[in-house]
Each structure stands twice: as structure tokens, then as C-alpha cells.
Amino acid sequence: MAEQTKPAERGFAIEAMQRPLEALGFEVTDTLPAEGYFEKSAVARDPVVQERAREAGRRFARGLM
């Protein structure tokens, strides 16, 4: 997912990843698109993306309560 540089280039990739999970009975509660990362571990080194991921995790955990 991270290779695209613009949201339009992403096309239906997120939906294509969600559908098989939903077909297995999982609920996708959040998505975290991140465009323009080409180097290995580049997303892991981006503090903005990391904070967005942490917040998504918090929302997920709150939904379990």
C-alpha cells in the first residue's frame, strides 16, 4: 500500500484487502492509508503515521470494551 504517492493511485486496494477478511467474519474497524513510502521500514520511522496507527489501535481497543 505504501508505494503509491497519491490516494487516487490506491484505487480499490484497501477495499480489496478488506473484503476477504469480512467474508471470513472479521469487521474492519479502521484503515490507515499511507502513501509515498518506498524504503524498507520507512513507515515505521514516520512519527506522524505511527501516531495515527496508535490512535487507530486506541479506537479499536475502546470498541472492545
BELDABEL-V890455 format. One record per residue. N is the residue number from 0. RES is the residue in three letters. NEAR is the number of other C-alpha atoms within 12 Angstrom. Layout:
# BELDABEL-V890455
n: [N & N]
res: [RES & RES]
near: [NEAR & NEAR]
This chain:
# BELDABEL-V890455
n: [0 & 1 & 2 & 3 & 4 & 5 & 6 & 7 & 8 & 9 & 10 & 11 & 12 & 13 & 14 & 15 & 16 & 17 & 18 & 19 & 20 & 21 & 22 & 23 & 24 & 25 & 26 & 27 & 28 & 29 & 30 & 31 & 32 & 33 & 34 & 35 & 36 & 37 & 38 & 39 & 40 & 41 & 42 & 43 & 44 & 45 & 46 & 47 & 48 & 49 & 50 & 51 & 52 & 53 & 54 & 55 & 56 & 57 & 58 & 59 & 60 & 61 & 62 & 63 & 64]
res: [MET & ALA & GLU & GLN & THR & LYS & PRO & ALA & GLU & ARG & GLY & PHE & ALA & ILE & GLU & ALA & MET & GLN & ARG & PRO & LEU & GLU & ALA & LEU & GLY & PHE & GLU & VAL & THR & ASP & THR & LEU & PRO & ALA & GLU & GLY & TYR & PHE & GLU & LYS & SER & ALA & VAL & ALA & ARG & ASP & PRO & VAL & VAL & GLN & GLU & ARG & ALA & ARG & GLU & ALA & GLY & ARG & ARG & PHE & ALA & ARG & GLY & LEU & MET]
near: [24 & 24 & 19 & 17 & 16 & 15 & 18 & 12 & 17 & 20 & 15 & 14 & 18 & 22 & 17 & 14 & 17 & 19 & 16 & 14 & 15 & 14 & 12 & 10 & 10 & 12 & 16 & 21 & 18 & 20 & 21 & 22 & 28 & 26 & 21 & 19 & 20 & 15 & 13 & 11 & 12 & 18 & 24 & 19 & 13 & 18 & 12 & 15 & 23 & 19 & 16 & 20 & 21 & 17 & 17 & 20 & 18 & 16 & 17 & 17 & 13 & 11 & 13 & 10 & 7]
